[in-house]
Amino acid sequence: MSRKKEEAAVTRETVTLTASHKHAGKDCKAGDQITVTTKQKDWLISKGKIAGTAAK
């Protein structure tokens, strides 16, 4: 699969932070919304930065 197709296949979603976090070089606070990949979302959940359950 070409790199462009791989990038197009990445699912992104908007999540709401429950704790402060630095995202894309910017300081964000609880309540801010950021757009992340599924992999980033799972990591944020594991660190307690957003609410939810990690994908399996």
PDB file with one MODEL, atoms N, CA, C and O in Angstrom:
MODEL        1
ATOM      1  N   MET A   1       0.853  -1.176   0.000  1.00  0.00           N
ATOM      2  CA  MET A   1       0.000   0.000   0.000  1.00  0.00           C
ATOM      3  C   MET A   1       0.896   1.235   0.000  1.00  0.00           C
ATOM      4  O   MET A   1       1.895   1.285   0.718  1.00  0.00           O
ATOM      5  N   SER A   2       0.547   2.195  -0.781  1.00  0.00           N
ATOM      6  CA  SER A   2       1.357   3.404  -0.842  1.00  0.00           C
ATOM      7  C   SER A   2       1.176   4.234   0.423  1.00  0.00           C
ATOM      8  O   SER A   2       0.194   4.073   1.147  1.00  0.00           O
ATOM      9  N   ARG A   3       2.116   5.107   0.679  1.00  0.00           N
ATOM     10  CA  ARG A   3       2.069   5.956   1.880  1.00  0.00           C
ATOM     11  C   ARG A   3       0.804   6.818   1.905  1.00  0.00           C
ATOM     12  O   ARG A   3       0.187   6.984   2.957  1.00  0.00           O
ATOM     13  N   LYS A   4       0.419   7.363   0.756  1.00  0.00           N
ATOM     14  CA  LYS A   4      -0.785   8.199   0.705  1.00  0.00           C
ATOM     15  C   LYS A   4      -2.027   7.395   1.061  1.00  0.00           C
ATOM     16  O   LYS A   4      -2.905   7.889   1.769  1.00  0.00           O
ATOM     17  N   LYS A   5      -2.107   6.161   0.576  1.00  0.00           N
ATOM     18  CA  LYS A   5      -3.256   5.319   0.911  1.00  0.00           C
ATOM     19  C   LYS A   5      -3.254   4.977   2.393  1.00  0.00           C
ATOM     20  O   LYS A   5      -4.312   4.954   3.022  1.00  0.00           O
ATOM     21  N   GLU A   6      -2.074   4.709   2.962  1.00  0.00           N
ATOM     22  CA  GLU A   6      -1.981   4.425   4.392  1.00  0.00           C
ATOM     23  C   GLU A   6      -2.448   5.626   5.201  1.00  0.00           C
ATOM     24  O   GLU A   6      -3.190   5.467   6.170  1.00  0.00           O
ATOM     25  N   GLU A   7      -2.026   6.817   4.818  1.00  0.00           N
ATOM     26  CA  GLU A   7      -2.424   8.022   5.531  1.00  0.00           C
ATOM     27  C   GLU A   7      -3.933   8.242   5.423  1.00  0.00           C
ATOM     28  O   GLU A   7      -4.576   8.664   6.384  1.00  0.00           O
ATOM     29  N   ALA A   8      -4.485   7.956   4.259  1.00  0.00           N
ATOM     30  CA  ALA A   8      -5.919   8.136   4.057  1.00  0.00           C
ATOM     31  C   ALA A   8      -6.712   7.127   4.883  1.00  0.00           C
ATOM     32  O   ALA A   8      -7.848   7.404   5.270  1.00  0.00           O
ATOM     33  N   ALA A   9      -6.129   5.965   5.156  1.00  0.00           N
ATOM     34  CA  ALA A   9      -6.809   4.912   5.898  1.00  0.00           C
ATOM     35  C   ALA A   9      -6.788   5.154   7.406  1.00  0.00           C
ATOM     36  O   ALA A   9      -7.511   4.478   8.138  1.00  0.00           O
ATOM     37  N   VAL A  10      -5.988   6.093   7.886  1.00  0.00           N
ATOM     38  CA  VAL A  10      -5.908   6.374   9.310  1.00  0.00           C
ATOM     39  C   VAL A  10      -7.188   7.072   9.755  1.00  0.00           C
ATOM     40  O   VAL A  10      -7.591   8.091   9.194  1.00  0.00           O
ATOM     41  N   THR A  11      -7.812   6.499  10.774  1.00  0.00           N
ATOM     42  CA  THR A  11      -9.034   7.082  11.306  1.00  0.00           C
ATOM     43  C   THR A  11      -8.674   8.098  12.380  1.00  0.00           C
ATOM     44  O   THR A  11      -7.868   7.822  13.269  1.00  0.00           O
ATOM     45  N   ARG A  12      -9.270   9.258  12.289  1.00  0.00           N
ATOM     46  CA  ARG A  12      -9.062  10.304  13.286  1.00  0.00           C
ATOM     47  C   ARG A  12     -10.395  10.639  13.925  1.00  0.00           C
ATOM     48  O   ARG A  12     -11.448  10.567  13.290  1.00  0.00           O
ATOM     49  N   GLU A  13     -10.326  11.004  15.187  1.00  0.00           N
ATOM     50  CA  GLU A  13     -11.538  11.445  15.865  1.00  0.00           C
ATOM     51  C   GLU A  13     -11.204  12.519  16.887  1.00  0.00           C
ATOM     52  O   GLU A  13     -10.070  12.635  17.351  1.00  0.00           O
ATOM     53  N   THR A  14     -12.201  13.284  17.217  1.00  0.00           N
ATOM     54  CA  THR A  14     -12.038  14.360  18.182  1.00  0.00           C
ATOM     55  C   THR A  14     -12.384  13.828  19.563  1.00  0.00           C
ATOM     56  O   THR A  14     -13.429  13.209  19.758  1.00  0.00           O
ATOM     57  N   VAL A  15     -11.494  14.075  20.522  1.00  0.00           N
ATOM     58  CA  VAL A  15     -11.692  13.642  21.908  1.00  0.00           C
ATOM     59  C   VAL A  15     -11.589  14.847  22.825  1.00  0.00           C
ATOM     60  O   VAL A  15     -11.017  15.872  22.456  1.00  0.00           O
ATOM     61  N   THR A  16     -12.144  14.718  24.021  1.00  0.00           N
ATOM     62  CA  THR A  16     -12.086  15.784  25.012  1.00  0.00           C
ATOM     63  C   THR A  16     -11.150  15.371  26.131  1.00  0.00           C
ATOM     64  O   THR A  16     -11.311  14.303  26.722  1.00  0.00           O
ATOM     65  N   LEU A  17     -10.181  16.208  26.418  1.00  0.00           N
ATOM     66  CA  LEU A  17      -9.211  15.917  27.466  1.00  0.00           C
ATOM     67  C   LEU A  17      -9.857  16.015  28.848  1.00  0.00           C
ATOM     68  O   LEU A  17     -10.703  16.875  29.095  1.00  0.00           O
ATOM     69  N   THR A  18      -9.441  15.116  29.742  1.00  0.00           N
ATOM     70  CA  THR A  18      -9.884  15.164  31.133  1.00  0.00           C
ATOM     71  C   THR A  18      -8.752  15.649  32.042  1.00  0.00           C
ATOM     72  O   THR A  18      -8.942  15.825  33.245  1.00  0.00           O
ATOM     73  N   ALA A  19      -7.581  15.863  31.455  1.00  0.00           N
ATOM     74  CA  ALA A  19      -6.407  16.336  32.195  1.00  0.00           C
ATOM     75  C   ALA A  19      -5.534  17.144  31.235  1.00  0.00           C
ATOM     76  O   ALA A  19      -5.694  17.049  30.018  1.00  0.00           O
ATOM     77  N   SER A  20      -4.628  17.923  31.772  1.00  0.00           N
ATOM     78  CA  SER A  20      -3.742  18.710  30.917  1.00  0.00           C
ATOM     79  C   SER A  20      -2.847  17.781  30.104  1.00  0.00           C
ATOM     80  O   SER A  20      -2.527  16.672  30.530  1.00  0.00           O
ATOM     81  N   HIS A  21      -2.450  18.258  28.919  1.00  0.00           N
ATOM     82  CA  HIS A  21      -1.673  17.432  27.989  1.00  0.00           C
ATOM     83  C   HIS A  21      -1.056  18.346  26.931  1.00  0.00           C
ATOM     84  O   HIS A  21      -1.660  19.344  26.539  1.00  0.00           O
ATOM     85  N   LYS A  22       0.134  18.005  26.475  1.00  0.00           N
ATOM     86  CA  LYS A  22       0.747  18.736  25.368  1.00  0.00           C
ATOM     87  C   LYS A  22       0.462  17.954  24.093  1.00  0.00           C
ATOM     88  O   LYS A  22       0.831  16.784  23.984  1.00  0.00           O
ATOM     89  N   HIS A  23      -0.200  18.601  23.119  1.00  0.00           N
ATOM     90  CA  HIS A  23      -0.582  17.947  21.866  1.00  0.00           C
ATOM     91  C   HIS A  23      -0.104  18.807  20.703  1.00  0.00           C
ATOM     92  O   HIS A  23      -0.413  19.996  20.624  1.00  0.00           O
ATOM     93  N   ALA A  24       0.645  18.193  19.812  1.00  0.00           N
ATOM     94  CA  ALA A  24       1.169  18.885  18.628  1.00  0.00           C
ATOM     95  C   ALA A  24       1.931  20.153  19.029  1.00  0.00           C
ATOM     96  O   ALA A  24       1.861  21.180  18.354  1.00  0.00           O
ATOM     97  N   GLY A  25       2.658  20.051  20.145  1.00  0.00           N
ATOM     98  CA  GLY A  25       3.477  21.170  20.595  1.00  0.00           C
ATOM     99  C   GLY A  25       2.725  22.256  21.340  1.00  0.00           C
ATOM    100  O   GLY A  25       3.310  23.275  21.707  1.00  0.00           O
ATOM    101  N   LYS A  26       1.434  22.052  21.566  1.00  0.00           N
ATOM    102  CA  LYS A  26       0.631  23.059  22.254  1.00  0.00           C
ATOM    103  C   LYS A  26       0.168  22.531  23.604  1.00  0.00           C
ATOM    104  O   LYS A  26      -0.218  21.368  23.725  1.00  0.00           O
ATOM    105  N   ASP A  27       0.209  23.390  24.621  1.00  0.00           N
ATOM    106  CA  ASP A  27      -0.318  23.022  25.936  1.00  0.00           C
ATOM    107  C   ASP A  27      -1.837  23.072  25.883  1.00  0.00           C
ATOM    108  O   ASP A  27      -2.423  24.077  25.480  1.00  0.00           O
ATOM    109  N   CYS A  28      -2.465  21.983  26.294  1.00  0.00           N
ATOM    110  CA  CYS A  28      -3.923  21.895  26.322  1.00  0.00           C
ATOM    111  C   CYS A  28      -4.354  21.614  27.754  1.00  0.00           C
ATOM    112  O   CYS A  28      -3.599  21.039  28.537  1.00  0.00           O
ATOM    113  N   LYS A  29      -5.570  22.023  28.090  1.00  0.00           N
ATOM    114  CA  LYS A  29      -6.068  21.817  29.442  1.00  0.00           C
ATOM    115  C   LYS A  29      -7.300  20.915  29.401  1.00  0.00           C
ATOM    116  O   LYS A  29      -7.881  20.683  28.341  1.00  0.00           O
ATOM    117  N   ALA A  30      -7.684  20.412  30.566  1.00  0.00           N
ATOM    118  CA  ALA A  30      -8.887  19.582  30.662  1.00  0.00           C
ATOM    119  C   ALA A  30     -10.057  20.340  30.051  1.00  0.00           C
ATOM    120  O   ALA A  30     -10.234  21.534  30.292  1.00  0.00           O
ATOM    121  N   GLY A  31     -10.848  19.636  29.263  1.00  0.00           N
ATOM    122  CA  GLY A  31     -11.992  20.244  28.588  1.00  0.00           C
ATOM    123  C   GLY A  31     -11.707  20.624  27.148  1.00  0.00           C
ATOM    124  O   GLY A  31     -12.635  20.785  26.356  1.00  0.00           O
ATOM    125  N   ASP A  32     -10.431  20.769  26.796  1.00  0.00           N
ATOM    126  CA  ASP A  32     -10.076  21.080  25.408  1.00  0.00           C
ATOM    127  C   ASP A  32     -10.331  19.856  24.528  1.00  0.00           C
ATOM    128  O   ASP A  32     -10.225  18.720  24.989  1.00  0.00           O
ATOM    129  N   GLN A  33     -10.665  20.096  23.269  1.00  0.00           N
ATOM    130  CA  GLN A  33     -10.854  19.016  22.314  1.00  0.00           C
ATOM    131  C   GLN A  33      -9.685  18.994  21.345  1.00  0.00           C
ATOM    132  O   GLN A  33      -9.230  20.035  20.870  1.00  0.00           O
ATOM    133  N   ILE A  34      -9.202  17.770  21.057  1.00  0.00           N
ATOM    134  CA  ILE A  34      -8.112  17.578  20.112  1.00  0.00           C
ATOM    135  C   ILE A  34      -8.491  16.449  19.159  1.00  0.00           C
ATOM    136  O   ILE A  34      -9.316  15.599  19.496  1.00  0.00           O
ATOM    137  N   THR A  35      -7.895  16.439  17.982  1.00  0.00           N
ATOM    138  CA  THR A  35      -8.145  15.385  17.012  1.00  0.00           C
ATOM    139  C   THR A  35      -6.938  14.456  16.990  1.00  0.00           C
ATOM    140  O   THR A  35      -5.800  14.897  16.827  1.00  0.00           O
ATOM    141  N   VAL A  36      -7.205  13.161  17.159  1.00  0.00           N
ATOM    142  CA  VAL A  36      -6.135  12.170  17.285  1.00  0.00           C
ATOM    143  C   VAL A  36      -6.451  10.923  16.463  1.00  0.00           C
ATOM    144  O   VAL A  36      -7.587  10.712  16.040  1.00  0.00           O
ATOM    145  N   THR A  37      -5.425  10.101  16.244  1.00  0.00           N
ATOM    146  CA  THR A  37      -5.607   8.800  15.600  1.00  0.00           C
ATOM    147  C   THR A  37      -6.098   7.807  16.654  1.00  0.00           C
ATOM    148  O   THR A  37      -6.072   8.098  17.850  1.00  0.00           O
ATOM    149  N   THR A  38      -6.538   6.654  16.208  1.00  0.00           N
ATOM    150  CA  THR A  38      -6.988   5.610  17.132  1.00  0.00           C
ATOM    151  C   THR A  38      -5.856   5.202  18.068  1.00  0.00           C
ATOM    152  O   THR A  38      -6.077   4.987  19.260  1.00  0.00           O
ATOM    153  N   LYS A  39      -4.656   5.097  17.534  1.00  0.00           N
ATOM    154  CA  LYS A  39      -3.495   4.716  18.342  1.00  0.00           C
ATOM    155  C   LYS A  39      -3.213   5.770  19.413  1.00  0.00           C
ATOM    156  O   LYS A  39      -2.930   5.430  20.562  1.00  0.00           O
ATOM    157  N   GLN A  40      -3.290   7.048  19.037  1.00  0.00           N
ATOM    158  CA  GLN A  40      -3.081   8.132  20.005  1.00  0.00           C
ATOM    159  C   GLN A  40      -4.191   8.128  21.058  1.00  0.00           C
ATOM    160  O   GLN A  40      -3.931   8.362  22.239  1.00  0.00           O
ATOM    161  N   LYS A  41      -5.418   7.864  20.633  1.00  0.00           N
ATOM    162  CA  LYS A  41      -6.543   7.815  21.567  1.00  0.00           C
ATOM    163  C   LYS A  41      -6.314   6.725  22.609  1.00  0.00           C
ATOM    164  O   LYS A  41      -6.509   6.956  23.802  1.00  0.00           O
ATOM    165  N   ASP A  42      -5.904   5.543  22.167  1.00  0.00           N
ATOM    166  CA  ASP A  42      -5.637   4.446  23.092  1.00  0.00           C
ATOM    167  C   ASP A  42      -4.558   4.830  24.098  1.00  0.00           C
ATOM    168  O   ASP A  42      -4.669   4.512  25.282  1.00  0.00           O
ATOM    169  N   TRP A  43      -3.518   5.509  23.632  1.00  0.00           N
ATOM    170  CA  TRP A  43      -2.434   5.935  24.523  1.00  0.00           C
ATOM    171  C   TRP A  43      -2.950   6.952  25.538  1.00  0.00           C
ATOM    172  O   TRP A  43      -2.637   6.862  26.725  1.00  0.00           O
ATOM    173  N   LEU A  44      -3.739   7.918  25.072  1.00  0.00           N
ATOM    174  CA  LEU A  44      -4.293   8.930  25.971  1.00  0.00           C
ATOM    175  C   LEU A  44      -5.187   8.292  27.036  1.00  0.00           C
ATOM    176  O   LEU A  44      -5.163   8.702  28.196  1.00  0.00           O
ATOM    177  N   ILE A  45      -5.972   7.294  26.644  1.00  0.00           N
ATOM    178  CA  ILE A  45      -6.813   6.576  27.613  1.00  0.00           C
ATOM    179  C   ILE A  45      -5.935   5.882  28.646  1.00  0.00           C
ATOM    180  O   ILE A  45      -6.216   5.942  29.843  1.00  0.00           O
ATOM    181  N   SER A  46      -4.875   5.227  28.189  1.00  0.00           N
ATOM    182  CA  SER A  46      -3.990   4.489  29.105  1.00  0.00           C
ATOM    183  C   SER A  46      -3.291   5.414  30.097  1.00  0.00           C
ATOM    184  O   SER A  46      -2.913   4.985  31.187  1.00  0.00           O
ATOM    185  N   LYS A  47      -3.119   6.668  29.725  1.00  0.00           N
ATOM    186  CA  LYS A  47      -2.458   7.653  30.593  1.00  0.00           C
ATOM    187  C   LYS A  47      -3.459   8.462  31.421  1.00  0.00           C
ATOM    188  O   LYS A  47      -3.062   9.324  32.205  1.00  0.00           O
ATOM    189  N   GLY A  48      -4.761   8.186  31.248  1.00  0.00           N
ATOM    190  CA  GLY A  48      -5.785   8.895  32.006  1.00  0.00           C
ATOM    191  C   GLY A  48      -6.009  10.319  31.537  1.00  0.00           C
ATOM    192  O   GLY A  48      -6.476  11.159  32.306  1.00  0.00           O
ATOM    193  N   LYS A  49      -5.684  10.599  30.285  1.00  0.00           N
ATOM    194  CA  LYS A  49      -5.837  11.960  29.752  1.00  0.00           C
ATOM    195  C   LYS A  49      -7.209  12.203  29.126  1.00  0.00           C
ATOM    196  O   LYS A  49      -7.650  13.344  28.989  1.00  0.00           O
ATOM    197  N   ILE A  50      -7.890  11.087  28.741  1.00  0.00           N
ATOM    198  CA  ILE A  50      -9.258  11.176  28.230  1.00  0.00           C
ATOM    199  C   ILE A  50     -10.032  10.002  28.824  1.00  0.00           C
ATOM    200  O   ILE A  50      -9.442   9.008  29.247  1.00  0.00           O
ATOM    201  N   ALA A  51     -11.349  10.126  28.849  1.00  0.00           N
ATOM    202  CA  ALA A  51     -12.186   9.039  29.337  1.00  0.00           C
ATOM    203  C   ALA A  51     -12.439   8.064  28.211  1.00  0.00           C
ATOM    204  O   ALA A  51     -12.406   8.442  27.040  1.00  0.00           O
ATOM    205  N   GLY A  52     -12.691   6.810  28.555  1.00  0.00           N
ATOM    206  CA  GLY A  52     -13.037   5.827  27.545  1.00  0.00           C
ATOM    207  C   GLY A  52     -12.321   4.524  27.746  1.00  0.00           C
ATOM    208  O   GLY A  52     -11.602   4.324  28.725  1.00  0.00           O
ATOM    209  N   THR A  53     -12.533   3.642  26.796  1.00  0.00           N
ATOM    210  CA  THR A  53     -11.933   2.313  26.815  1.00  0.00           C
ATOM    211  C   THR A  53     -11.091   2.151  25.569  1.00  0.00           C
ATOM    212  O   THR A  53     -11.534   2.475  24.468  1.00  0.00           O
ATOM    213  N   ALA A  54      -9.891   1.657  25.735  1.00  0.00           N
ATOM    214  CA  ALA A  54      -8.989   1.467  24.599  1.00  0.00           C
ATOM    215  C   ALA A  54      -9.511   0.386  23.664  1.00  0.00           C
ATOM    216  O   ALA A  54     -10.119  -0.588  24.107  1.00  0.00           O
ATOM    217  N   ALA A  55      -9.269   0.563  22.365  1.00  0.00           N
ATOM    218  CA  ALA A  55      -9.644  -0.437  21.367  1.00  0.00           C
ATOM    219  C   ALA A  55      -8.797  -1.688  21.566  1.00  0.00           C
ATOM    220  O   ALA A  55      -7.664  -1.621  22.044  1.00  0.00           O
ATOM    221  N   LYS A  56      -9.360  -2.814  21.197  1.00  0.00           N
ATOM    222  CA  LYS A  56      -8.611  -4.081  21.361  1.00  0.00           C
ATOM    223  C   LYS A  56      -7.958  -4.481  20.081  1.00  0.00           C
ATOM    224  O   LYS A  56      -7.290  -5.513  20.027  1.00  0.00           O
TER     225      LYS A  56
ENDMDL
END
